[in-house]
Structure formats: structure tokens, C-alpha cells
């Protein structure tokens, strides 16, 4: 097997110089770099990654703890995280639907250098287990009162508030709110923003206009939107609809059109997530764009810096969603 000593001998320099060229650290001349690279190619030398990792005390493996809900609703979060970490030289493994004890034990066993953890739901015990492990992790979203951990979150409250406020500015006071009933901070924060906007404008909310999926199955969001909107047309009075996900809004619009209820002429509609199809839907859908790609990039940047550079300064970032106005909302002309 070709060693670094063989490369140094052929290039006519020391092993330390070869190491500096390979790692692109320290000082060396352009001529020396050229000789070392020619020697590496001529001898077919390959860096021993395993030995390098052992020397650093790192596995260069990172786990992403996530859920099927995330994979379906924000796949770009996972895709961006994998690409970013791979670009930093990490191997990445998805940990799907595992209990905290399971993936924390993998940290303890040295399987991973660190974890990205999505959507911890008011579970201080899990956060404490992560902290007590003494190893590197970053929370993406979720709920915790602790301020001594790395986390990147999205201000879903503001997203719900701004979407509702847009409808109110357009003359809508009876706004049907559709939630997929998922546990945790996302849908609850969107709902809180909706209620706050109503209250701020002196509009009393009607309990019957808040409809949540009693059986939260995220693969049935479109059907939930369709069936709930169809049922609401028979029993409730409203001039606008706000759904916590675009797919729910798609289903609702299909029900409206089937019942000859014009969108937006008779009912304005806003979704959440700004999914790829929103701009190209039958009627381009007004939606709340969530910065999940930025969330993933920041989380990965914080985690990689913590692992590689031993940067332990706690970083907490809160990102704001952005309202994207299209053609599914208009000003209400009749009382």
C-alpha cells in the first residue's frame, strides 16, 4: 500500500510538507504543491479517511432525527441538510420515528459526531437527555424553554397572524380555519396567530369556524380539506378560508368549485407552506412561504462548526415566514 512516506520520497520533500499540501494548511510553494500532486497521481495514493477520523476523534457521521410528517411536508429541509453536511465531508443517516433513548444511545456509542433533531414537542426530558450526553446537537423547530442549546426555529405565529390580517384587510371577518390536527408547535402557533389577528381587530372568533382533523393522518390532507369545506358550506357562514397547509387548501378549493362556489369571488383562500404547486394551481394560491431551506442551512452550519471547529457559543435563530400574494384572495364587496 502506498504511504505518505512514499509520496514524500518521490516528491523530494518531507512527510510534513505532503500533509500540508493534502490538507491545504500551512505554507508551501506552488512548485512544491505541483510536485506533491504529481507524485500522488503517479503512485495512486489515497488518503486513509478512517485513520484521519480516528486521529481527530471523529466519525464524520451525522444523524438527522426526523418524522414522516417532515418528509412529506418539508422534504427540502431534509434534502438541503443532507447536501450541506455531505459538502462538509460528513456521512449522513436519517433516523426516522425512533424514540429519544434510541438515537441518544447512538451518540453515546460514538456512532455519530452530532445530530440535527427536528420538531421536539414540548419534551424537556428529551432535551435534557441530549444535553446530558455532552455531544453536539442542533434543534430544528420544536418546543423547549431552554436557552442553553443550539436551535433554529420558524416564527409560525407571525405566519398565521399575517395571513389572517391580509384577509381582514380585504373585508373578511368570518374566516374558516382548517387545521390538520398535528400535535406540536407548528399548527398551534399558526392557530394562535389567526386568533390574535381576529382579536386585534375586534373580531370575536366563532368556535364552529375552527375545524381540525380528529384523526391526524398527514397523507390525507387534501381529502380533509375537501370533505371539511364541503361540510362547512352546508352548516356555516364564511367568506374566506385559511388552511395550515397548501394541500388542505387545494382540497377545499376543489370542494368549492364542485359546489359552484367561486374562488375568490365568493370565498378567498390562503394556504400555508408555499409548496411547489401553489403558483401553478388551477387558481394561483396565496400562501405563506416558510424559510425551511434557510433553516436547514443555518442548522447545518451551526452543527458543523460545533463539531469541526469546536465552536460551543450557543446560537439561537428565529426565522420569519413571508406572505406570497397571488390570485386566491380578493376584497369582499358585499356585506
N, C-alpha and C positions, 0 to 999 in steps of 0.2 A: 504494500500500500504506500502510495506517495505521501510523504510527510512535509510539514512546513520547512524542515531542515533541508530536504531535497530541493525545494523551491529556492531557498536562500543560497544554497551552493551553486545552483545553475544561474541564478541572477547575479551572483557575486556580491552579496550583501548579507547582513545579519538576519537572524530569525525575527528579531525585534522590528527591523525595518519592514520585513514582509508582513508582519502582523499589523503594523501601522497602515500599510497600503490596503490590506484586505478590509480593515475596519474603518478606513478613511479617517484616521485620527492621527494627530501629531504632525511632525514636519518631515517632508521628504521632497526630493526634486522631481520634476516632470520626467527627467531621464530615468531616474530610479523607478518611478511608477511604471514606466514603459517596459523596463527590463523585467520587473516582477510579474507583470501581466503576461508578457511573452512566455516567461518560464512556467507560469500556471497553465497556460494553454498547451504548451509543448508537453508538459508532464501529465496533463489531465488531472490536476489537483482539485479536490473537492473539500470545502470547509466541513469539518466534523461538527454538525449542528448540535448533536447530543452532548458532545464534550463541552462545547461552548455554553450550553444551557446549564450543565452541571456546575461549571466553573462559576457562573453567575448566580447559581442557586435558584434558577427559574425554569419552569416547564415551557414557557412561551405558549401556554394554552389558556384560553379564557372561556368561561361558560356564560351563556345568555339564558337566564331564567325567565320563561315567558309562558303564555297561555294560548289556547286555540282561538280565543276571542281576539287577541292581538294579531295572530297570524292572518285572520280573516279581515279584520277591520283596519289594521295599520301595518300591512306587510312591508311597507317601505321602511318602517322603523327597524325591523329585523334585517332586511336586505342591506340597508345603509350601515348598520352596526357591523355586520359580517364583513362587508367590503372595507370599511375603515380599519378594523382590527387586523384583517389579513394584510392590509397595506403597511401596518406597523410590524409585521412579522409574526403575528400570533396565529395559532390554530384556534378555530372557534367551534364550540359544540353547543347545540341547542339543548336546554333542559326543559322539557315540556311537561307541565302538570305534575311536577314532583313536590312532595311535602318538604318544608324547610329543613328538617333533620337530614333528609337525603342529600340535598345539594350542599349543605354546610359541612357534612361529613366528607364530601369530596374535596372541599377546601382543606379540611384538617389533614386529609391523607396526602395532600400535595398534588392532587390531580390537576388543579388549576392554580394559576397565579392570581386570579381575581374573577369577579362576577359582575355582570350587568343584571340587575334584578328589576323586572317591570311590575308595576301595579300591586305592591303590598297593600292590602286592605285593612287599615286600622289594626295592625298586628304588631304591637310593640314587642311581643315575645320574640317574633322572628327577627326584628331589627336588633334586639339585644343579642340574640344568638350570633348574628353576623358581626356585630361589634366585638363581642367576646372572643370570636375566632382570631381576632388580631390581624386578619388578612384584608386584602384590597377588595372593595366593592363600591358600586355606584347604583343608587336607586333612580330608575326612570319612571316618574309618576308615582302613584300610590299615596298612602297617607301615613304620616308619622309626626309626632310633636317634637322629635329630637332635632337639635340643631348642630350636632357634632358629627354629622355624616355627609358624605358627598351625595348630592341629589340634583336632578334636573326634572322640572315639572312644568306642566302647562296650565295656564290660568283658564280653566274651563268655565268658571263663574263668569268671567268677562265675556267669553264667547256667548253664553246663554243670555247675558244681560244685553249685549249689543244687538243680537238678533231680535230679541223681543222689542227693544227700543225702536228698531227700524220699522217693525210692524205698527207700533203705536204711533210713530211719526206719520205713518201713512193712513191714519184714521181707524186702525183696528183696535178694539178693546175686548172683543170676545175671541180669544186665541186658543185653539185646541192644541194641547201639548201632548205629544206621544213619546213615551219612553220605553226602551226595550227591557227595563226592569233589571239590568245588570247590577250586581252588588258593587259597592265601592264608590270612589270619589268622582269618577267621570260623569256619570248620568246624574248623580246627586248634585254636583256642582253646577251643571247646566241648568237643572231644575231650579236651583237656588237663585241663579241669575235671572231666570224667567220670572220668578215670584218677586224678586227685588225690583225689577223694572216695572212690573204692574203696580206694586205698592208705591214706588217713587212717583208714579203718575196718577195716584189716587184711584186706581182701578182695583176693585175688590175681585180676587180670583174666585172662580167657581170650581168647586171640587169635581163636578162632573166633567169639566173640560180637561182634567188631568187624567190621562189614560195610560196605564202601564201594563206591560206584558206580565201576566201572572206566572207564566212558565217561560223563563228567560232562556230561549234557545237561539243563539246568535245567527244560526244558519236560516232562521225563519223570519228575519226582519222585514223583508218585502211583503210576505204574506200577512204578518201582523199589521203593517201599515195599511194594506188593502182592506183587510177584514174590519179593522177598527174604524177606519174612516167611513167605510160603508155603513157600519152600525151607527156611528155618530151622526150621519146625515139623517137618520130616522128619528133620533131622540134629542139632539142638541142643536142649539143655535150658535153659529160661529161664522166669522168672515175671514179667518186666517188659521193656518196650521203651522206649528213649529215642531219638527221631529229631531230627536237626538242623534239620528244618523241618516245619511242620504238615502240608504236603501229603504228605510221606513217611509221617507218622503216619496220615493218612487212608487211604492205600493199604494200610498194614499192618493197620489195623482191618478194612477190607473183606475182606482175606485171612483174618483170624482168624474173622470171623463166618461166612464161607463154609465154613470147616472146623469149625464149631460149637465154636470156642474162645471162651468168654465174655470180654467186656471190661467191667469189670475183674475179674470173678470168677476167671478163670483167668490173665489176663495184664493187668497195669496198663500204661498207655501215657501217655507225655509227649511233647509236640511242642515246637517252638521257633518263636517269631515272633508268637504270639497273633494270627493272621490273622483277618479279619472273620468267617469261617465257624466258627471254633473253638468259640464259645459256642453255636452253633446246629447243630452236627454231630449225627448220629444219637445219639451219646453225647457230651455237652459235654466237650471235650478240655482236660485240664490242659496248660498251655503256659507258655513263658517269654516275657513281653512285653518287647519291645525298644523303647527310647525314641527311635525314629528321627525322630519329629516334633520333639522337643526338640533332637535332634542337628542337624536341618536349620535350625531357628530360630536356634540358637546360632552355627552356622557362617555363616549369612547375616548375623547381627548383627555378627559379628567382621569379615567381609569388607566390609560396607557402611561400618562405622566406619573401617576401614583406608583405603578409597577416598575417602570424603566428608570425614571429619574428620582424615585423615592420622594416625590412631592406630596407631602402629607398636609398641606394647607387645605382646610375644609372649604369646599366650593359648593354653593347652593344657588341655582339659577331658576328663575321663573319666567317662562316664555308666554307671550300674549298671542292668541289667535287673531285672525284677520277676516273681516266680513267681506265676502265676494258677492257683489250685487249683479244679478242677471235679470231674467225676464219673468220670474215667477212671483214677483211682488209688485203691486201697483197701489196707488192711493184709492181708498174706499170713497166712492162717490155718493152712495146712498146711506142713510142712517140705518 
